[in-house]
Amino acid sequence: MHLKFTGKTAIVTGGASGIGLAISKALAGAGADAWIFDLPSEKLAEIASSSGARACFADVTNRESLEAAFAQAPDPDVVVINAGIASASRLDQTSAEIWNRTIAVNLTGAFHTLQIAADRMKPLRKGAIVMTASTNSYDGEPDLIAYNASKAGLLGLLHTAANELGPYGIRVNAVCPGLIRTRLTEPQFARPEHLSTYFSEIPLGRGGEPEEVANTVLFLASDLASYITGATLFVDGGQMCSKFGTWKSEDAVFERDHWKQKT
Ligand SMILES: NC(=O)c1ccc[n+]([C@@H]2O[C@H](COP(=O)([O-])OP(=O)(O)OC[C@H]3O[C@@H](n4cnc5c(N)ncnc54)[C@H](O)[C@@H]3O)[C@@H](O)[C@H]2O)c1
């Protein structure tokens, strides 16, 4: 058995950028008929064709728009619930607008996608759904109250859906990325002094690349993960197991966004 998706249809929400784009490319590269569902933009068709995927406009906060997109694609074997946004703001400065928008995209959008995907997969008695959750589904990070709540909420969707869909042969899993280099995290990657502190607490000493998350999603979506459902897999360089930090400047140097041991 291999990471092959030949003859399978795969849909990726938020597939036009960052982690979603890497997932779409990886699925298309592994033989899937890959579909990117993302917000309307002039570049969407171009992005999709250059990654070997097809494009469809869809706003995950809008049920009708999402249903129309699903109606254009064949019955999906794989659905990756990945569309997400984040706005940094302190608890006392988080407006109802930021809260509502973040929950609408990251959590309610995931619910709509999950529900439509399940409806399409149930008659087939098979399917794999993978969500992009986060390390923030589990721990706290200041200034991200709405984001963290939305990502914690995904675990509720995950666990419930795994229970309800298992009898239909549908597996539901999640990846929990740490800090991954994308448009969303550009501001953090633009501050080396911030990264050196942040990454000193990550055993692998660096941030992640979108392709490293994509590889994990492909595994969970593939038949290699045939007995895995309701699971979360951290793609975080070990961040979640690091209680007291890993790297110290006495015996390591931080170069090019990466901690390395002094020789
Ligand atoms: N980058 C990280 O460090 C990191 C860490 C953990 C989790 N994540 C999660 O990974 C996912 C992808 O994030 P990314 O870092 O690749 O960011 P990104 O901004 O590069 O990509 C997000 C994509 O979602 C799309 N999107 C936003 N709102 C949408 C909507 N309403 N309908 C449809 N599509 C919509 C955007 O157009 C974009 O293509 C998000 O769910 C994010 O929370 C990212």
The ligand as an ORCA input file, in Angstrom:
! r2SCAN-3c Opt
* xyz 0 1
  N       0.530     28.605      9.472
  C       0.511     28.086     10.693
  O       1.470     28.226     11.471
  C      -0.667     27.273     11.144
  C      -0.557     26.567     12.361
  C      -1.639     25.798     12.798
  C      -2.794     25.747     12.044
  N      -2.876     26.454     10.880
  C      -4.119     26.363     10.129
  O      -3.838     25.952      8.812
  C      -4.878     26.419      7.956
  C      -4.253     27.103      6.755
  O      -3.552     28.256      7.202
  P      -2.291     28.860      6.408
  O      -1.254     29.140      7.415
  O      -1.965     28.035      5.241
  O      -2.899     30.290      5.999
  P      -3.124     30.964      4.566
  O      -3.650     32.328      4.886
  O      -1.891     30.854      3.742
  O      -4.264     30.067      3.898
  C      -5.596     30.106      4.341
  C      -6.502     29.876      3.144
  O      -7.863     29.846      3.601
  C      -8.633     30.597      2.690
  N      -9.853     31.113      3.316
  C      -9.973     32.056      4.293
  N     -11.258     32.297      4.543
  C     -11.978     31.493      3.734
  C     -13.360     31.302      3.518
  N     -14.272     32.000      4.199
  N     -13.758     30.387      2.600
  C     -12.848     29.685      1.882
  N     -11.517     29.815      2.028
  C     -11.096     30.727      2.940
  C      -7.707     31.743      2.268
  O      -8.158     32.397      1.074
  C      -6.389     30.998      2.102
  O      -6.243     30.466      0.800
  C      -5.760     27.339      8.799
  O      -6.886     26.616      9.234
  C      -4.866     27.671      9.966
  O      -5.582     28.001     11.114
  C      -1.847     27.214     10.416
*
